[in-house]
């Protein structure tokens, strides 16, 4: 269960230019799955969990409901990455995946199944794998920052980041969730779809967002760049007078929504945009991220 904290201002950090290029991106919404959490174990588990947090346990919300685990969603996204990059592995000698990171804002459906354990067996190359959570909508950007650090320190050649949302819970979440969805990014030393530069700041309150975003865009030399805005951001309030095109992220998928809006944007997908920036703010934590994607390789 997420725990809300008061945003605390953190230090400015220099933008991180990723050593690996974007090789593939895929996203999808998932229909009802096969996994259920109305069995005896899950009833006991969620009764104990909700009691510990003072939340009402409502087992009727998941009675006979079938959802998707993060392991199943990550497996399907991994398979969807193959046609774009892995299919040509024999010809290009594409490297195995060295690191797999799972990012999520909502808890997994079934605590007995771990996506990172599943990926460690499914992903070619016997990769290191771990998960990132408790960052709200900034989870994918925290995962990218960690992936960048690992790639630099260990000279990795290929990293996969899986960003997942699921919406089946036996309690009220306080969020407007729109179902199960996910997105996967593949970053490699031969990736040619885009170069990523990530700017982050912690402790950014709502009133600080407009000035902080202007500063970030100026540091990234992206002041007039097309933008994809996270669901918590409003163009008129947070980016008044921005001269570039703006794509808004619909609510409902707190972790995967913003990057999915990027991947689904027709202009970017068709290669008509050379540069585009993704801007996300998580009000509960005060985390602000601006990720610039520039066409071409590393």
C-alpha positions as CSV (number, residue, x, y, z in Angstrom):
1,X,0.0,0.0,0.0
2,X,1.4,3.5,-0.8
3,X,2.3,5.7,2.1
4,X,1.9,9.4,1.4
5,X,4.6,11.8,2.6
6,X,5.1,15.5,2.7
7,X,7.4,16.6,-0.2
8,X,10.8,17.7,1.0
9,X,13.0,19.8,-1.3
10,X,16.0,18.1,-2.6
11,X,19.2,19.2,-4.3
12,X,19.3,20.0,-8.0
13,X,20.9,17.3,-10.1
14,X,22.6,17.7,-13.5
15,X,20.6,16.0,-16.3
16,X,21.7,12.5,-17.0
17,X,22.4,11.7,-20.6
18,X,21.9,7.9,-21.1
19,X,24.8,5.9,-22.3
20,X,22.4,3.5,-24.2
21,X,20.0,4.4,-27.0
22,X,16.3,3.6,-27.2
23,X,16.0,0.5,-29.4
24,X,12.3,-0.4,-28.9
25,X,9.2,0.7,-27.1
26,X,5.9,-1.2,-26.8
27,X,2.7,-0.8,-24.8
28,X,-0.7,-2.4,-24.4
29,X,-3.8,-2.5,-22.4
30,X,-4.7,-5.9,-21.0
31,X,-8.1,-7.5,-21.0
32,X,-9.3,-9.4,-17.8
33,X,-6.7,-12.0,-17.0
34,X,-6.8,-15.4,-15.3
35,X,-5.4,-14.6,-11.9
36,X,-7.7,-14.3,-8.9
37,X,-7.3,-13.1,-5.3
38,X,-10.5,-14.4,-3.8
39,X,-9.0,-17.6,-2.4
40,X,-8.5,-18.4,1.3
41,X,-4.9,-17.3,1.4
42,X,-5.6,-14.0,-0.3
43,X,-8.5,-13.2,2.0
44,X,-6.3,-13.7,5.1
45,X,-3.5,-11.8,3.5
46,X,-5.6,-8.7,2.6
47,X,-7.5,-8.8,5.8
48,X,-4.2,-8.5,7.7
49,X,-2.8,-5.9,5.4
50,X,-5.8,-3.6,5.4
51,X,-6.0,-3.9,9.2
52,X,-2.4,-2.8,9.6
53,X,-3.1,0.3,7.6
54,X,-6.6,1.1,8.9
55,X,-8.2,0.5,5.6
56,X,-11.6,-1.3,5.1
57,X,-11.2,-4.8,3.7
58,X,-13.8,-5.2,0.9
59,X,-13.5,-8.8,-0.5
60,X,-16.7,-8.3,-2.5
61,X,-14.7,-6.0,-4.9
62,X,-12.7,-9.0,-6.2
63,X,-15.1,-11.8,-5.8
64,X,-14.9,-13.8,-9.0
65,X,-12.8,-11.0,-10.6
66,X,-9.9,-12.1,-12.8
67,X,-6.9,-9.8,-13.2
68,X,-3.4,-9.8,-14.5
69,X,-0.2,-10.3,-12.5
70,X,2.8,-8.1,-13.2
71,X,4.6,-11.3,-14.2
72,X,2.1,-12.1,-16.9
73,X,2.0,-8.6,-18.2
74,X,5.8,-8.3,-18.2
75,X,6.1,-11.6,-20.1
76,X,3.7,-10.4,-22.8
77,X,5.6,-7.1,-23.2
78,X,8.9,-8.9,-23.4
79,X,7.5,-11.0,-26.2
80,X,6.3,-7.8,-28.0
81,X,9.8,-6.3,-27.8
82,X,11.2,-9.2,-29.8
83,X,9.9,-8.4,-33.3
84,X,11.3,-4.9,-33.2
85,X,14.8,-5.6,-32.0
86,X,15.5,-9.2,-31.1
87,X,14.3,-10.7,-34.4
88,X,17.5,-9.4,-36.1
89,X,19.8,-10.5,-33.3
90,X,21.6,-13.1,-35.4
91,X,22.3,-10.5,-38.1
92,X,23.2,-7.6,-35.8
93,X,24.7,-9.6,-32.9
94,X,22.4,-7.7,-30.6
95,X,23.6,-8.0,-27.0
96,X,21.7,-10.1,-24.4
97,X,19.6,-8.1,-21.9
98,X,21.9,-7.3,-18.9
99,X,19.4,-5.7,-16.6
100,X,15.6,-5.8,-16.3
101,X,13.8,-3.3,-14.1
102,X,10.1,-3.4,-13.2
103,X,8.5,-0.1,-12.2
104,X,5.0,0.2,-10.7
105,X,2.8,2.6,-8.8
106,X,0.0,0.2,-7.7
107,X,0.8,-3.1,-5.9
108,X,0.9,-6.3,-7.8
109,X,-2.2,-8.4,-8.0
110,X,-0.9,-11.5,-6.2
111,X,2.0,-11.2,-3.7
112,X,2.9,-14.9,-4.3
113,X,4.1,-14.1,-7.8
114,X,7.1,-11.8,-8.4
115,X,7.6,-10.2,-11.8
116,X,11.4,-9.8,-11.3
117,X,11.7,-13.5,-10.5
118,X,9.8,-14.4,-13.6
119,X,11.8,-12.0,-15.8
120,X,15.1,-13.5,-14.5
121,X,14.0,-16.8,-16.0
122,X,12.3,-15.4,-19.2
123,X,14.7,-12.7,-20.3
124,X,17.6,-13.9,-22.4
125,X,21.0,-13.3,-21.0
126,X,20.5,-14.2,-17.3
127,X,20.0,-10.5,-16.3
128,X,20.1,-8.8,-13.0
129,X,16.5,-7.8,-12.1
130,X,14.8,-5.7,-9.5
131,X,11.6,-3.6,-9.0
132,X,11.0,0.1,-8.2
133,X,7.9,1.4,-6.5
134,X,6.6,3.9,-3.9
135,X,7.3,6.7,-6.4
136,X,3.8,7.2,-7.8
137,X,3.7,8.3,-11.4
138,X,7.4,9.0,-11.2
139,X,8.2,5.3,-10.9
140,X,9.3,4.9,-14.6
141,X,11.7,7.8,-14.3
142,X,13.2,6.5,-11.0
143,X,13.6,3.2,-12.8
144,X,15.3,4.9,-15.8
145,X,17.7,6.8,-13.4
146,X,18.7,3.6,-11.7
147,X,19.1,1.8,-15.0
148,X,21.3,4.6,-16.2
149,X,23.5,4.3,-13.1
150,X,23.8,0.5,-13.4
151,X,24.6,0.8,-17.1
152,X,27.4,3.3,-16.5
153,X,29.0,1.5,-13.5
154,X,28.9,-2.0,-15.0
155,X,29.3,-1.1,-18.7
156,X,26.0,-2.8,-19.6
157,X,25.1,-3.1,-23.3
158,X,21.3,-3.7,-23.0
159,X,18.6,-2.8,-20.4
160,X,14.9,-3.4,-20.4
161,X,12.5,-1.4,-18.3
162,X,8.9,-2.6,-17.7
163,X,6.3,-0.1,-16.4
164,X,3.1,-1.8,-15.1
165,X,-0.3,-0.9,-13.8
166,X,-3.1,-3.2,-12.4
167,X,-6.5,-2.2,-11.0
168,X,-7.9,-5.2,-9.0
169,X,-7.9,-4.6,-5.3
170,X,-10.1,-5.7,-2.3
171,X,-10.1,-2.2,-0.9
172,X,-10.6,1.4,-2.1
173,X,-7.4,2.8,-3.4
174,X,-8.4,6.5,-3.7
175,X,-7.2,6.5,-7.3
176,X,-9.1,6.6,-10.5
177,X,-7.8,3.4,-12.1
178,X,-8.6,2.5,-15.7
179,X,-7.6,-1.2,-15.8
180,X,-4.5,-3.2,-16.4
181,X,-1.8,-1.7,-18.7
182,X,1.9,-1.8,-19.3
183,X,4.8,-0.5,-21.3
184,X,8.3,-1.7,-22.0
185,X,11.5,0.1,-23.1
186,X,14.6,-1.6,-24.5
187,X,17.8,0.4,-24.3
188,X,20.9,-0.9,-26.1
189,X,24.3,0.3,-27.2
190,X,23.0,0.1,-30.8
191,X,19.6,1.7,-30.1
192,X,18.7,4.3,-32.8
193,X,15.1,5.3,-32.0
194,X,16.2,8.0,-29.6
195,X,18.7,9.3,-27.0
196,X,17.3,10.0,-23.5
197,X,18.3,12.8,-21.2
198,X,16.7,12.8,-17.8
199,X,16.2,15.8,-15.4
200,X,14.8,15.2,-11.9
201,X,14.0,17.2,-8.8
202,X,12.5,16.1,-5.5
203,X,10.3,18.1,-3.1
204,X,8.5,20.1,-5.8
205,X,5.2,21.4,-4.5
206,X,2.4,22.3,-6.8
207,X,3.3,26.0,-6.7
208,X,6.9,25.3,-7.6
209,X,6.1,23.3,-10.8
210,X,5.8,26.1,-13.4
211,X,9.2,27.6,-12.5
212,X,10.9,24.2,-12.1
213,X,9.6,23.0,-15.5
214,X,10.8,26.2,-17.2
215,X,14.2,25.7,-15.6
216,X,14.4,22.0,-16.7
217,X,13.4,22.8,-20.3
218,X,16.0,25.6,-20.4
219,X,18.7,23.3,-19.1
220,X,17.8,20.7,-21.6
221,X,17.6,23.3,-24.4
222,X,14.0,22.3,-25.0
223,X,12.1,25.5,-24.3
224,X,9.9,25.2,-27.4
225,X,9.9,21.4,-27.6
226,X,6.7,19.4,-28.0
227,X,5.7,18.0,-24.6
228,X,3.9,15.0,-23.2
229,X,2.4,16.0,-19.8
230,X,1.6,13.6,-17.0
231,X,-2.0,13.3,-15.8
232,X,-1.4,15.6,-12.8
233,X,-0.2,18.5,-14.9
234,X,-2.4,21.2,-16.5
235,X,-1.0,23.2,-19.4
236,X,-2.7,26.4,-18.5
237,X,-1.6,26.2,-14.9
238,X,1.8,24.6,-15.1
239,X,3.1,25.6,-18.6
240,X,1.4,28.9,-19.4
241,X,2.4,30.3,-22.8
242,X,4.4,27.2,-23.8
243,X,5.0,27.7,-27.6
244,X,5.2,24.0,-28.5
245,X,2.7,21.2,-29.1
246,X,1.3,19.6,-25.9
247,X,0.1,16.0,-25.5
248,X,-1.9,15.4,-22.3
249,X,-1.9,12.0,-20.6
250,X,-5.4,10.7,-19.6
251,X,-5.8,9.6,-16.0
252,X,-6.1,5.9,-15.0
253,X,-2.7,4.4,-15.4
254,X,-0.5,6.1,-12.9
255,X,2.8,4.4,-13.8
256,X,2.6,3.6,-17.5
257,X,0.3,6.4,-18.6
258,X,2.8,9.2,-19.4
259,X,5.2,7.1,-21.4
260,X,2.3,5.3,-23.1
261,X,1.0,8.7,-24.3
262,X,4.5,9.3,-25.8
263,X,4.6,5.9,-27.5
264,X,1.0,6.4,-28.9
265,X,1.6,9.9,-30.1
266,X,1.1,9.8,-33.9
267,X,3.7,12.5,-34.7
268,X,6.4,11.0,-32.6
269,X,5.6,7.4,-33.7
270,X,5.8,8.4,-37.3
271,X,9.2,10.1,-36.9
272,X,7.9,13.6,-37.5
273,X,9.3,14.9,-34.2
274,X,13.1,15.1,-33.8
275,X,12.8,16.1,-30.2
276,X,10.1,15.6,-27.6
277,X,10.1,15.9,-23.8
278,X,8.0,14.0,-21.3
279,X,7.1,15.9,-18.1
280,X,5.7,14.2,-15.0
281,X,4.9,15.5,-11.5
282,X,3.8,13.3,-8.6
283,X,2.0,15.5,-6.1
284,X,2.1,13.1,-3.2
285,X,5.9,12.9,-3.2
286,X,6.8,16.1,-4.9
287,X,8.9,14.3,-7.5
288,X,9.3,16.1,-10.8
289,X,10.9,14.5,-13.9
290,X,11.5,15.8,-17.4
291,X,12.8,13.3,-20.0
292,X,14.0,14.6,-23.3
293,X,14.0,12.1,-26.2
294,X,16.0,13.0,-29.3
295,X,15.9,11.0,-32.5
296,X,18.9,9.1,-33.4
297,X,21.3,6.8,-31.5
298,X,23.6,7.4,-28.6
